[in-house]
Amino acid sequence: MPEITLRNFTPDKACYEVERRAHEHPWSFSVFSQSQGPAYYNRRLTIDGETIGYIICQQVLDELTIFNVAVDPKHQGHGFSHYLMKDALNYARQNKMSVFLEVRASNTTAINLYRTYGFSELAKRSDYYKTHNGYEDALVMKWQSEQN
């Protein structure tokens, strides 16, 4: 049985390699590595010590914003994103926070994942994400704990 762990992390090259493999338009390493500090809740997912995913969140008052979630493509489709989402939502629940995120309108896999956890659509941002052919819309989604 593989050892699956979640732990805090400071953005580094191992996580950035997952970023590059998982996203068609990845963040620059500069932006990625600046996503740290006391206001951030960043978690690394490993299997037997190998980094396979991460989540980057930022807390401002009673809100947690999920900025980036990634699972290495060779590990996608096996439920590993659920570890990251459950962890972030447990953190938000314990700290009585609402959670916000933005997702590509075309990313139905992610949208379905977020809906599974009770996220609802709040708004649409037109032409928010870059594509090979121009731009596409983002959906703004929100999760609210029953305790809030």
C-alpha distance (Angstrom), angle and dihedral (degrees) to the residues before:
residue distance angle dihedral
M1 . . .
P2 3.82 . .
E3 3.79 119.1 .
I4 3.83 109.7 -117.0
T5 3.81 115.9 -166.2
L6 3.79 137.2 177.2
R7 3.79 119.4 -160.8
N8 3.77 141.1 157.6
F9 3.78 115.8 -88.6
T10 3.76 144.3 -178.0
P11 3.82 110.1 -131.9
D12 3.79 108.2 -92.8
K13 3.80 141.3 162.1
A14 3.84 95.0 -83.5
C15 3.80 91.8 56.9
Y16 3.78 91.3 40.7
E17 3.81 89.9 56.8
V18 3.82 87.7 57.1
E19 3.83 87.7 48.9
R20 3.81 90.9 53.3
R21 3.80 94.4 47.4
A22 3.81 96.2 42.5
H23 3.81 101.6 46.7
E24 3.78 129.5 59.1
H25 3.81 89.1 -150.9
P26 3.82 104.7 28.9
W27 3.76 125.1 -168.1
S28 3.80 115.5 -100.2
F29 3.81 114.1 -99.6
S30 3.81 88.0 -114.6
V31 3.83 93.2 57.8
F32 3.80 91.2 40.4
S33 3.80 94.2 51.3
Q34 3.82 92.8 47.1
S35 3.82 91.2 60.7
Q36 3.78 94.9 97.3
G37 3.76 142.4 90.9
P38 3.79 139.4 89.7
A39 3.82 93.9 -50.3
Y40 3.82 92.9 55.5
Y41 3.79 128.8 90.5
N42 3.80 104.5 -163.1
R43 3.80 122.7 171.9
R44 3.80 130.6 -172.9
L45 3.81 121.3 -152.7
T46 3.80 116.0 -150.2
I47 3.78 136.2 179.7
D48 3.78 113.2 -155.9
G49 3.82 88.7 -20.4
E50 3.83 95.8 -50.4
T51 3.81 115.0 122.3
I52 3.80 107.3 -124.9
G53 3.81 102.2 160.2
Y54 3.77 149.3 -6.6
I55 3.77 144.9 -167.8
I56 3.80 125.6 -143.4
C57 3.81 117.6 -159.4
Q58 3.77 134.2 168.5
Q59 3.78 125.4 -151.4
V60 3.80 121.6 -147.0
L61 3.80 113.4 174.8
D62 3.82 106.8 -55.7
E63 3.81 96.0 -12.9
L64 3.79 130.9 88.2
T65 3.79 117.4 -162.8
I66 3.78 118.7 -159.9
F67 3.80 104.3 -144.5
N68 3.77 101.0 173.2
V69 3.80 138.7 8.6
A70 3.78 122.6 177.6
V71 3.78 139.4 169.0
D72 3.78 119.5 -172.1
P73 3.83 107.8 -101.3
K74 3.81 92.1 -122.3
H75 3.83 88.3 60.4
Q76 3.82 98.4 40.8
G77 3.78 120.0 115.4
H78 3.82 94.3 37.5
G79 3.82 98.8 93.2
F80 3.80 98.0 -101.8
S81 3.81 92.4 131.0
H82 3.81 86.9 65.1
Y83 3.82 90.4 64.9
L84 3.80 89.6 55.9
M85 3.81 95.5 44.6
K86 3.81 95.1 45.6
D87 3.79 90.5 49.6
A88 3.82 94.6 49.7
L89 3.81 93.0 45.1
N90 3.81 91.8 48.0
Y91 3.81 88.3 52.7
A92 3.81 90.2 49.6
R93 3.80 92.2 46.6
Q94 3.82 92.6 50.0
N95 3.80 90.4 50.0
K96 3.85 94.6 41.5
M97 3.80 94.1 -119.1
S98 3.78 134.3 151.2
V99 3.81 114.7 -131.9
F100 3.79 127.0 -138.1
L101 3.79 132.7 -175.0
E102 3.78 142.1 164.7
V103 3.79 122.4 -135.0
R104 3.79 134.9 -178.7
A105 3.80 108.6 -96.1
S106 3.83 88.2 -131.5
N107 3.82 94.1 53.6
T108 3.80 96.7 95.1
T109 3.82 93.0 162.5
A110 3.81 91.5 59.6
I111 3.80 93.4 40.2
N112 3.81 90.2 53.4
L113 3.81 90.2 48.3
Y114 3.80 91.5 52.0
R115 3.81 92.2 46.6
T116 3.81 88.9 52.1
Y117 3.80 87.2 62.1
G118 3.80 94.3 47.6
F119 3.80 101.6 -95.6
S120 3.78 114.7 152.2
E121 3.79 129.8 -161.3
L122 3.81 114.5 -102.9
A123 3.78 104.1 171.9
K124 3.77 147.2 -21.9
R125 3.81 124.9 -116.7
S126 3.80 109.1 -152.7
D127 3.81 118.9 -134.3
Y128 3.81 92.2 -3.3
Y129 3.81 103.5 139.7
K130 3.78 125.5 55.1
T131 3.81 118.0 -123.0
H132 3.80 134.0 178.7
N133 3.82 88.8 -98.2
G134 3.80 100.0 40.0
Y135 3.81 125.7 -74.6
E136 3.77 140.8 -28.8
D137 3.78 135.0 -157.2
A138 3.80 126.5 -94.8
L139 3.77 125.0 -142.7
V140 3.79 115.7 -139.8
M141 3.80 109.8 -144.3
K142 3.80 133.3 -172.7
W143 3.80 135.7 -159.0
Q144 3.79 122.2 -163.6
S145 3.80 123.6 -168.7
E146 3.78 117.2 -128.0
Q147 3.82 85.6 -125.4
N148 3.84 94.8 61.1
